[in-house]
Amino acid sequence: TKCALHELKSMGDPFAGTYLAARRFDCVRCGHENSVSAADCLKSLVEKGNHEHFFVATQDRKLQTELQSIPGVAILRAIPQGVTIEPPSKAQQKNAELASLEN
């Protein structure tokens, strides 16, 4: 998102390479007129049901914990062996069970 790019750019030279790499990806429109933190921006994209079916890749433990309470959000995490998808949280599993009962 533009908010994430803005945050990376504001972090200065240590993150210049990360910023340049991130600019090469398609940018999702978040709708924020004024930039918010990358974490808040990403949460705003998925918090109301994740209708776009976004996967969120983050090493931010606080953000991972917050996203685990949102149904339908897949969390990607980098580990030394590669990238993993976190298993669904108990809250996500419960929501999936309730949704299957409604159908």
N, C-alpha and C positions, 0 to 999 in steps of 0.2 A: 504494500500500500504506500501511498505518498507519505503517510505518517511514519511508517517504518523507515523509508528512505531518508526522510528529514531527520529522524533520530540518529541514524547511522552517520549521516553527514555531520551532524552537530557534535559527534564524538571525536572528531578530528583525525589527525594523521594515523594513529594506531589502527583505525578502522577504515582507512581510505580504500584498501584493497577489497574489503568486504562490501563497502558501499558501491564500488565500481562493478563488482560481480553481481550484486543485487539489482543494479540498474539494467542488467541484460535480460532479466525476467519480465514477463508481462506484469503490469501493475494493476492490481484489483482496485476498483474505485470504491473508496470507503465512505465518501460523502461528507467528510469532516472539512469545514471551511478553514478552520484553524487547526494546526497539527496537535494531536494528542499523543501520549506515549504509544509506542508500538504495541505494548501489551494491551492497553485499553482499546486501541484500534482493532486489533485482532479479535478481542472478546466481543466488541460491538458487531462484528461481522457474523459471529456464530451464536450469540446468546439467545436469539429468538427462533430456535429450531434448526439452525444451520441449513437453510433451504437450498443453498448452493452446494452443499456436501463438501465443504472445505476440509482438508487435512491441515493440521497446524503443526509445523515443525519448530520446536523450541527446546532450548536447554534450560530455560527459566523454570525452576522448580515451583515457584509460587504460581506462575501462569498455568503450568501443567495441573496443579492441584485445583485451581479455579475452573479450568476447562473440563475436568473430570465430572463435574456436577451438571454439565450441559449435555443433554441427550443428542446423540448423533455426531459428536465431534471425535474424530480420530486424531490421536496425538502421535507424532513421529518424533523420535529421539535418536541422536547420533551416539553410537558407542564405538569402541575401538574396532570391532568386527564389521561395522557397517551401520545401516539405519534400521531401526526397529519400530514397529507399531505397538504402542502400549495396549495391553488388553483392556477391554471395557471395564470401567469402574462399577462398583456395586450399584450406584445410582443410575448409571447408564443401562446396566443389565435389567434393573427393576423397571425402568421406563420401557425397554424393549418388550418385556413380558406383558406389561399393561397394554401396550399397543397391539400385541398379537392377540390378546383376549378380546379387544374391541373389534377385531376383524373377524 
